[in-house]
């Protein structure tokens, strides 16, 4: 066994002449453990919120979405698209046409995103679980086209779930010259009726802006050909294969298309959450560094107390490096013990929060969860463990070298 490590363990776990050294060492271990537990809990809460957001997006976003790299639309009758549609990993394939439009109801006007979908759209997503009302989820019949609005958009228009008058939809005439003398001719007008349903997925980007209707109506409003679409949306038989299937689709379609999984479809939101998680991690690392100052304090007192012992070791031929390594190893052991205890305590708190909901969000029904969500990720636990050890080594190495040269 390494001599310096052996002596360091003896010093750490044996009773010192001055009991205050043992107390400070215990405080150092507790400080490191609490900082470690805080890192575990904080990162796990961020993971929990990411899962909550991902669960909400599932109601509208497909497993895989294909859009053109340039322009807004593409031809769905090409051989490449047919090859993609025939992949055995697909459960549902649906095409959609999406663009900006203005809707008007009883004098109220709102800019919206009009999304025309095929009849199998409800099979593609979990949207049916987020529908409210007593109507039937249809987008067209032999006489009319229907619109399912987001819940917040319904309140903006003050039209109610079942609006009696049709919505007036206006879209600019694509490719036509602007007529300044008769502005009304610059827009194509259509009407949408109510199926008696609205959707609410608890995401403002959808609930406050989206109108779902038939793809035929959207093609007519935006002057798209029958073989044109702005996106191909795919539901997989096994969502766990999304990464591999995405790469296969990209290889078939080439650089003319952009293939996105569910997370990439909401890239901005997830990027913000990752940045917030990183900032929290950095701040907690600084707190951990402050906790490591307790280790330096206990080591300083221990170096002064063991000065005679170090002189004895030096008389037996121990080098200055071995002597300083004794106290460096002791600092590392304190960091290791604190990291292990902190991880265990943090995991215990996360487990209790998962099953008991110890800390509530404080909401009274306006939140989509009653308590803070947590999800422990093995990579985060490993990162915290390595961070604690590295921070402990960095924090004690230079001070120990300086103190041993001065007092020993």
Secondary structure, DSSP 8 states (H G I E B T S, - for coil): --HHHHHHHHHHHS--SSHHHHHHHHHHHHHHHHHHHHHHHHHHHHHHHHHHHHHHHTTT--SEEEEESSSS-EETTSHHHHHHHT-TTEEEEEEEEEEEEEEEETTEEEEEEEEEE-TTHHHHSSGGGGEEESS---SB-SS-BEEEEEHHHHHHHT--SS-SS-EEEEEE-TT----SS-GGGGEEEEEEEEEEEEE--S-HHHHTTEEEEEHHHHHHHTT--TTEESEEEEEES-GGGHHHHHHHHHHHHGGGEEEEEHHHHTHHHHHHHHHHHHHHHHHHHHHHHHHHHHHHHHHHHHHHHTHHHHHHHHHTT--HHHHHHHHHHHHHHHHHHHHHHHHHHHHHHHHHHHHH--SB---SSSSS-SB------HHHHHHHHHHHHHHHHHHHHHHHHHHHHHH-
